[in-house]
């Protein structure tokens, strides 16, 4: 309920509806995320509006990205080959994931439309 109330106060739906795409993220995408945490609520609202949602997470519990119905996602722990490395250099891995997403979006605008192998979508 806390996340819903905050998003309502911020008039997030209006912001979501004006977006071309949404990127959600948190430290760990797990079953708790599905119980009203901000990434879930934002993703649901965006998807209902027909907006593509991507995710960048520190860790991802198996199957959770699919349950959140993300178009594609990246796990920093997998990029770093371990939790410790992901925590130590999190900003570098977030930048790398965001850069990959940016490259995908640029390709999409050039007609490719292929999600880079760097991101998962299955």
C-alpha positions as CSV (number, residue, x, y, z in Angstrom):
1,X,0.0,0.0,0.0
2,X,2.9,2.4,0.7
3,X,4.2,2.4,-2.9
4,X,0.7,2.8,-4.3
5,X,0.0,5.8,-2.1
6,X,3.3,7.4,-3.0
7,X,2.8,6.9,-6.7
8,X,-0.8,8.3,-6.4
9,X,0.5,11.4,-4.6
10,X,3.2,11.9,-7.3
11,X,0.6,11.5,-10.0
12,X,2.8,8.8,-11.5
13,X,0.1,7.5,-13.9
14,X,0.2,10.7,-15.8
15,X,4.0,10.5,-16.0
16,X,3.8,6.8,-17.1
17,X,1.3,7.6,-19.8
18,X,3.6,10.2,-21.3
19,X,6.6,7.9,-21.5
20,X,7.8,6.1,-24.6
21,X,9.2,3.3,-22.4
22,X,9.8,2.6,-18.7
23,X,12.8,1.2,-16.9
24,X,12.2,-0.3,-13.5
25,X,14.8,-1.7,-11.1
26,X,15.7,-2.6,-7.5
27,X,18.4,-4.4,-5.7
28,X,16.6,-7.8,-5.8
29,X,13.7,-8.8,-7.9
30,X,12.0,-11.6,-6.0
31,X,8.6,-12.7,-4.8
32,X,8.3,-9.8,-2.4
33,X,8.4,-7.5,-5.4
34,X,5.1,-8.9,-6.6
35,X,3.4,-7.8,-3.4
36,X,3.1,-4.2,-4.1
37,X,6.6,-2.9,-4.4
38,X,7.2,0.1,-6.6
39,X,8.7,-1.7,-9.6
40,X,5.7,-4.0,-9.9
41,X,3.1,-1.2,-9.6
42,X,4.9,0.9,-12.2
43,X,5.4,-2.0,-14.6
44,X,1.7,-3.0,-14.3
45,X,0.5,0.6,-14.9
46,X,2.8,0.9,-17.9
47,X,1.9,-2.4,-19.4
48,X,-1.8,-1.6,-19.1
49,X,-1.1,1.6,-21.0
50,X,0.7,-0.3,-23.7
51,X,4.2,1.0,-22.8
52,X,7.2,-1.3,-23.0
53,X,8.9,-2.0,-19.7
54,X,12.6,-3.0,-19.2
55,X,14.3,-3.9,-15.9
56,X,17.7,-3.6,-14.4
57,X,18.2,-5.5,-11.1
58,X,21.1,-6.4,-8.8
59,X,19.7,-9.9,-8.4
60,X,16.8,-11.7,-10.0
61,X,15.0,-14.7,-8.5
62,X,14.3,-17.3,-11.2
63,X,11.1,-16.6,-13.1
64,X,10.3,-13.2,-11.5
65,X,11.1,-11.1,-14.5
66,X,8.7,-13.1,-16.6
67,X,6.0,-12.8,-13.9
68,X,6.5,-9.0,-13.9
69,X,5.9,-9.2,-17.7
70,X,9.0,-7.2,-18.6
71,X,10.0,-7.0,-22.2
72,X,13.7,-7.5,-21.3
73,X,15.9,-7.3,-18.3
74,X,19.4,-7.4,-17.0
75,X,20.8,-8.8,-13.8
76,X,23.9,-7.1,-12.4
77,X,25.0,-10.1,-10.5
78,X,25.2,-12.2,-13.7
79,X,27.1,-9.4,-15.5
80,X,29.6,-9.3,-12.6
81,X,29.8,-13.1,-12.2
82,X,29.0,-12.9,-8.6
83,X,27.3,-10.9,-5.9
84,X,30.4,-9.4,-4.3
85,X,31.6,-8.0,-7.7
86,X,28.2,-6.7,-8.5
87,X,28.0,-4.9,-5.1
88,X,31.5,-3.5,-5.4
89,X,31.1,-2.1,-8.9
90,X,27.3,-1.6,-9.1
91,X,27.4,1.8,-10.8
92,X,29.6,0.5,-13.6
93,X,27.3,-2.4,-14.2
94,X,24.2,-0.2,-14.2
95,X,25.9,2.1,-16.7
96,X,26.8,-0.9,-18.9
97,X,23.2,-2.2,-18.8
98,X,21.7,1.2,-19.5
99,X,24.2,1.7,-22.4
100,X,23.2,-1.7,-23.9
101,X,19.6,-0.7,-23.6
102,X,20.4,2.7,-25.3
103,X,22.1,0.8,-28.2
104,X,19.0,-1.4,-28.5
105,X,16.7,1.7,-28.7
106,X,19.0,3.3,-31.3
107,X,18.9,0.1,-33.4
108,X,15.1,-0.1,-33.0
109,X,14.8,3.5,-34.3
110,X,17.0,2.4,-37.3
111,X,14.6,-0.5,-38.0
112,X,16.5,-3.4,-36.4
113,X,14.2,-3.8,-33.4
114,X,16.2,-6.7,-32.0
115,X,16.7,-6.9,-28.3
116,X,20.5,-7.3,-27.7
117,X,21.6,-10.6,-26.4
118,X,23.0,-8.7,-23.5
119,X,19.4,-8.3,-22.3
120,X,17.2,-11.3,-21.5
121,X,13.7,-11.6,-22.6
122,X,12.8,-15.3,-22.0
